[in-house]
Amino acid sequence: MSEVDLQMMSLKELKAYVLSHREDDQAFHTYMDRLQAEATWTSYPPLKSMEDMENYPEVIERFQQDSGRHS
């Protein structure tokens, strides 16, 4: 079996590799490390009501932009 260079794979390629080689723990950990390092998400505290969304207008705007792309 030939060695694969996990570091040279794009995140998308690495995800596909991990999904097709689920027994490869090293690939999984490499993927998780890269996912964390390239994180593009923002964390917010949990909402107590829908009215709390008014405190996060940037979230609403981003959601509306993302929804428009998938229409």
Sequence and secondary structure as in RCSB ss.txt:
>XXXX:A:sequence
MSEVDLQMMSLKELKAYVLSHREDDQAFHTYMDRLQAEATWTSYPPLKSMEDMENYPEVIERFQQDSGRHS
>XXXX:A:secstr
     GGGS HHHHHHHHHH TT HHHHHHHHHHHHHT         SSGGGGGG HHHHHHHHHHHHHT 
